[in-house]
Amino acid sequence: MRLLFIKFLIIFFSLTVSFNILFAKEYKYDVRAYNLNIMQIDFKIDDEVNNTINFHAESVGIVGFFVKVFASAQDTFDKNKDTWNYVYRYDKPTANKYRINKVLFSKEKVLSFETDPPRLDDITKKVPRKSQDYFGAIDPIYAVKKLFLNDKNNFNCNKKIKTFDGNTFYYLIMSKQNDELDFHSTFSPYKGKLQKCSLIYVPISGYIPDDPNLPAQFKVDIYFGIVGDNYFPIYATTRGKKGIRLKMYLNEVN
């Protein structure tokens, strides 16, 4: 499972948030390829009480047996000062590799960022970051919270958010699709009608043009269902490396 897709999962699986939720909620998903479970996702939203959002992903099954990878991300908010810290960590123990990105934000402005270990990319090949890029940007977790706040009486997925992950500035653009899915699956307890939206990634700066691993190669189809008073993602699908169809299913909410 390549790093790029895990980053995209962080973007995607942070979608199940509502301002109406006042207590911690934990959402658990399975990611499948050829109906085999290859990754488990845990996402816990607790920003209304303890000012944190936490994400964890881990390869399982046959993928986890051969290539074990872990990814985690956390937002820690200081709401009195309108500042927050975003920390992302990726580990691949079998290759003795890891990466940590840290970004400090204040009122949708990037104040500082660092990467450990430092990136070895040739910066002369990257689209340079401009001063205006640092304004009006938020991290991937907070971005998707803003993108996917949908109550059942006001479903809206036509949104655009500028995002910074510690390396690249980009837009997350979600749009409504005029499709419904009558969802019944053995991989999720949810049954019923789902509304379809699509999520794409449009890079702004800090990336290498024509990089074959750019998330711009990806489009995620997201299907929202009603649980309680809110819409949130039940099912999603995209194509991963070598065109393999990847599918995500919500299987538990605590």
N, C-alpha and C positions, 0 to 999 in steps of 0.2 A: 504494500500500500504506500504510494508515494506521498511525500510531504505535501505536495500541492493539494491533493484531494483532502487530506486531513485539515488543511487550512480552510478549504471550502466547507468542510463539515462544521468547523467552528462557526463560520459565517451562517451556515444553514440551520444548524440544530439549536441555535439561540433564538428561535422564532416564537417560542411559546410563552409570551409574556403579556400581562394585562395590568393596567393601572388599577383595575378593580380587585386585584389579588393583594391582600394585605399581609399574608403570612407566607412562609417559605413553601415553595412547591418544587418537587423534583420530578423530572420527566425522563423516561428511559426509552431508548430506541435501539432497534437492531438494524444494521446495514447488511444487505444481502447481495450476493452475486451468484447467478445460476441457482437461486433458492438456497444457497449455503450462507450461513451466518458468518461474516468475516470481521465485523466490528461491532462493539457495544458502546453506546453513548449515554452518559449521564449529564443532565443539565439541571442545576439548582438555582432558582431565582429567589433571592432573599434581600433585595435592595431596599424594600420598604421598612424592614425591621433592623437588619444588621448591616445594611449598606454594602452587600456583596452579591456578585453573580459568579457562579462557578461552573466550569465545563470540564469534562474528562472523557477521553476517547481511548479505546484500547483494542488492538487487533485480537481476534479470537479465532477458533476453529483452525482450518488448515492454513490460513494466512498467518495466524498467530503462532502456529507451530513452526513455520519456516522463517517468518520475518516478524518478530515481535516489535511493535511500535506503540508508543504512548504519546498522547497530546493532551495538554491541559491549558486552560486560560482562566484568568480571574480579573474581574473589575472590583476595585475597592474605592468607594465613594466617600468624600467629605462634603456632605451636602451644604454645610454652613458656608464653605468657601467655594462651592461650585467647582471643585477640583476632584480628579480621580486618577488612579493608577491602573494601567492595563499591563498585565504580565502574561506572556505566552511562553510555554515550554514544550519542546518536542524532543523525545528520546527514542533512539534506536539502539538498544543495548547490544544486539548481535554485531553491530558494526562499530560499537563504541563511539557513537555520535550523539550530539545533543545541540540544541540551540535555544537560547532564551532571548526574547524580545521584551523590553520594558519601555513604556511610553507614559509620560505625565501630561495630562490634559487639564486645561482650565477654561471654562466657558467656551467649549468647542474650539479651542486653540491648542496646538501642539507646543508645549513648553520645552520639553527635552525628550530624548530617546537614546537608547543604547542597545547593543546586540553583543551577546557572548556565545560563542567566540565571534570576533569581528568577521564580517563578510569579506570574501576574497574576490568578489565580482570586479571586473574591470569597469570602474565608474565612468570611463570615457565612452563606453558603449551605452550607458543608461541615459534615458531622457532625464535631463537635470530637473531637480526640484526647484520650484520658484517660490518666492517669499509669500505670494498669495495662497499657495497650496496649504500652508500651515494654519490658515484661518477657516473656520466653518467645517472642521473635520472632527470626527469622533472615531473610536476604536470599533472593530468588527462586532463585538458583543453588544455594545450600546447602540450601534447602528441598526442592528436587526431588531432590537427592542423597539426603536422608533418606527421601523418599517412595518412591524407586524402587530401593532396594537389594534385589534379588531373585535368590537363587540358584535353580537349577533344582529343588532339593528342598524349597524353602520359599517358594513364590510367594505373596505377600501384597500386595494393593493396596487394602486397607481402612485408609486412613490420613488424618490431618488435621494440618496444620502451619500455625501462625501465621507470617505473612510481612510484611516491610516493605520497600518498594522506594525509599524516600526521599520518598514523598508519601502513600501510602495503606497502612494496615494492613488485612490481609485474611487469610482462611483459604484454603488450597488443600486441597480435599477430593477424595480419590480413592477409588473404590469398585469392587468386582469386579462384572462382569456375567457372567451365565451363558451366554456366547456364545463360540464358537470360529469362526475364519475359516481356511478352507483357502486359503492365500495363494499366488498365482502372479501376477506382474506383470512386464511388460517394463521397468518403471522401477526395479526392485530385483533384485539377484542372489539374494535370500533366497527359498527355497521351503519351504513346510511349514505346520504348524498354528500359529495364533497365538491367544493368550488375550486377551480383551477386558476393558479397564477404562475407567472414565470419570473425567474430571477437571473439576471446576467451581471457580469463584472466588466467594467470599462476602465482600464488603467489611465491614470493622469500623468504621473511622473515617478521616477525611481525604478523604472523597469527597462528591460532591454527589448527593443522592437524585434519582432519576428522570433522571439523566444518560444520554442515549441511547447514549453511548460506553462505559458501564461494562462491564468484562469479565464482569460477572454475566450479561450477555446471551449469553455463550459457554459452550458445553460441548464438550469435546474427547474424542472416542473414540480410545483408544490401544490398539494391538494389540502385545502382547509376544511375542517368539519366543526360543528358546534358541539361544545362540551360545556354545560352550564350556561352562562351568559356570554360566552366568548367563542370566537373562531380561533383555532390554532392548527398548525400542521399535523395531519394524521399520516400522510404518505407523501413520498417524494421520489423522483427518479431522475437520473442523469447518466451520461456515459463517461466512464473513467478511462484509464489507460488502455490503449489498443481497442477502444470502442466497446469495452465490456459494459453492459447495462448494470448499473448499481441502483438498488432500491432501498429506501428507508421506511420503517414501520414503527409507529408508536405502539409500545406494548404495555406501558405501565405509567401511572401518574400517582404520586404519593403526596 
